[in-house]
Amino acid sequence: MAFAVQIMPSALAELKAIKGFYRRQIVQAVDEQLPHQPHVQTKNRKLLENAPAAFEHEPPLWELRVGSFRVFYDVDEANQVVFI
């Protein structure tokens, strides 16, 4: 079953500030990689243990690398939701 992806308002504001070309790459990577097994480490996804963050999140925090950009997210496995 696929996870729903929810982009928080603060992340959406940051995404809108990025140039369209890079924004499309980020959105495409999120759509391709996070709905299915977002809690599995891959070449571009890694678990950040005890990472300090300037935003509210539920540990553990994950990172998706898209070129020189980083998408930080947490996973609610019980409700099948990924929060960016």
N, C-alpha and C positions, 0 to 999 in steps of 0.2 A: 504494500500500500504506500502511496506517495505521501510525502510530508507537504503540508501547506507552508508557503513562505510568506511571512509577514514582515514588511519593512516598516520600522518604527519611524515616527516623524523626524527625529533628529538625523537618522541615516538618510531619509528621503531628501532632506534639505541639503545634506552634503553631496548626495548623488546629483541633484539638480545643478549644483555649482560646477560640476565637471563638464568639460567639453563633450558635445554630442557623440563624437567618434568613440571616445573612451567610455562614455556612459553606456553605449550600445554593447561594447565588449563586456563590461561588468554585468549588465543585465543578462546577456546571453550566457555567461559563465554561471551566474546564479541559477538561471532557469534550467541549465543542463546538469549542474552538479549537486545542488542542494535538495531537490525534492526526493532523491533516491539515496538512501544511506548517508545522510549528512554527518553521521557520527563515526564514519570510517576514515582513517587517515589515508591520504593519497599523496601523489607528488605535489599537488597544489593545495591540499587541505591538511592542517595540522592542529593538534590539541595544544592549547596554551595553558599549562598548569600554573595556578596562582599568579596569573597575569594582572597587573594593575590596569584598571580601565577608568577613563573619565566619564563613563556612562553606566547606567544601571543594567545589570545582567545577572543571570543565574549561572553560577559556576557549574561546569567548566566552560571556558570560553574557547571558541574555535576561530581559526583564521583560514580564509580562502584567498589565495594569491592569484591576482589577475594582472599580469604584466607588472608594472611598478605600483599597482594599487593593492590594498588589503581590505577585504570584507570581513568584519568581525561578526560572529553570530553565536547564539546559543540554541540548544535543541531541547524541546519539551517532548520527550518520547511518549509520555502518557497520552498527550493530546495530538501527537503527530504534527507539531508545528515547529518551524525554524524561525527564530526571531533575529532580524538583522538590525 
